[in-house]
Amino acid sequence: MSLIPFLILWVAMALTVLALFVWRKMVTRDEDDNLHVLDGGAAQKTATQLAVAEKLDLIDKWGKIITVVALVFGVILGGLFVYQSWIQNSHLGV
């Protein structure tokens, strides 16, 4: 059984995680980290800050999901590789 298609899928997931990381950095590049205080003294976030926060929440959510899936898939793929190598080596010794 060839593990190459599974390896390609894992690489695609890893590249997706990397792309989400880069996208997040690009979104936060122009982020305004300051709270704007109005006349009443209450700290308010601007509409732009809220839009950026919503976008970051979405990026973070998918980044976490895909990272966990990629890690679990990578561990399973590594286990399959070790198992396949072990089986092949045990057949050579017989």
matplotlib code that plots the C-alpha trace (Angstrom):
import matplotlib.pyplot as plt

x = [0.0, 1.4, 1.3, 2.1, -1.5, -1.9, 1.4, 0.3, -3.0, -1.0, 1.3, -1.7, -3.1, 0.2, 0.4, -3.2, -2.1, 0.9, -1.4, -3.8, -0.8, 0.4, -3.2, -3.5, -0.3, -1.4, -4.8, -3.1, -0.4, -2.6, -4.6, -5.3, -4.6, -5.8, -9.2, -10.9, -12.4, -15.5, -16.9, -18.6, -15.4, -16.3, -13.8, -15.2, -13.9, -14.3, -16.2, -12.9, -11.5, -14.7, -14.4, -10.8, -11.6, -14.4, -12.0, -9.3, -11.8, -12.7, -9.0, -8.2, -11.1, -10.1, -6.4, -7.0, -9.3, -6.9, -3.8, -5.4, -6.5, -3.1, -1.3, -3.6, -3.4, 0.4, 0.7, -1.5, 0.4, 3.7, 2.3, 1.2, 4.6, 6.3, 3.9, 4.3, 8.1, 7.9, 5.8, 8.1, 11.2, 9.5, 8.7, 12.3, 13.6, 11.4]
y = [0.0, 3.4, 6.1, 8.8, 10.1, 10.4, 12.2, 14.6, 15.2, 15.8, 18.3, 20.1, 20.4, 21.7, 24.3, 25.4, 25.9, 27.9, 30.0, 30.7, 31.8, 34.2, 35.5, 36.2, 38.1, 40.2, 41.0, 42.1, 44.1, 47.2, 46.5, 49.3, 48.0, 51.1, 51.6, 54.8, 56.7, 58.6, 61.7, 59.5, 57.9, 54.4, 52.6, 51.6, 49.6, 51.1, 49.4, 48.6, 47.0, 44.9, 43.8, 42.8, 40.9, 38.9, 38.1, 37.0, 34.8, 33.0, 32.6, 31.3, 28.9, 27.3, 27.4, 25.4, 22.9, 22.2, 22.2, 19.5, 17.5, 17.7, 16.7, 13.7, 12.7, 13.1, 10.8, 8.2, 8.4, 8.0, 5.0, 3.5, 4.0, 2.4, -0.5, -1.0, -0.9, -3.4, -5.8, -5.6, -6.2, -9.2, -10.8, -10.3, -12.2, -15.3]
z = [0.0, -1.0, 1.5, -1.0, -1.6, 2.2, 2.5, -0.2, 1.7, 4.9, 3.2, 1.8, 5.3, 6.6, 3.9, 4.7, 8.3, 7.1, 4.8, 7.6, 9.8, 7.0, 6.5, 10.2, 10.2, 7.2, 8.9, 12.2, 10.4, 10.3, 13.5, 15.9, 19.4, 21.1, 22.8, 21.9, 24.8, 24.1, 26.0, 28.5, 29.6, 28.4, 26.3, 22.9, 20.0, 16.6, 13.8, 12.1, 15.2, 15.5, 11.9, 12.4, 15.6, 13.8, 11.0, 13.4, 15.3, 12.1, 11.1, 14.6, 14.6, 11.3, 12.2, 15.3, 13.7, 10.7, 13.0, 15.2, 12.2, 10.6, 13.8, 14.3, 10.7, 10.7, 13.8, 12.2, 9.0, 10.8, 12.7, 9.4, 7.9, 10.9, 10.8, 7.1, 7.4, 10.3, 8.3, 5.2, 7.3, 9.1, 5.8, 4.6, 7.6, 7.0]

ax = plt.figure().add_subplot(projection="3d")
ax.plot(x, y, z, "-o")
ax.set_aspect("equal")
plt.show()
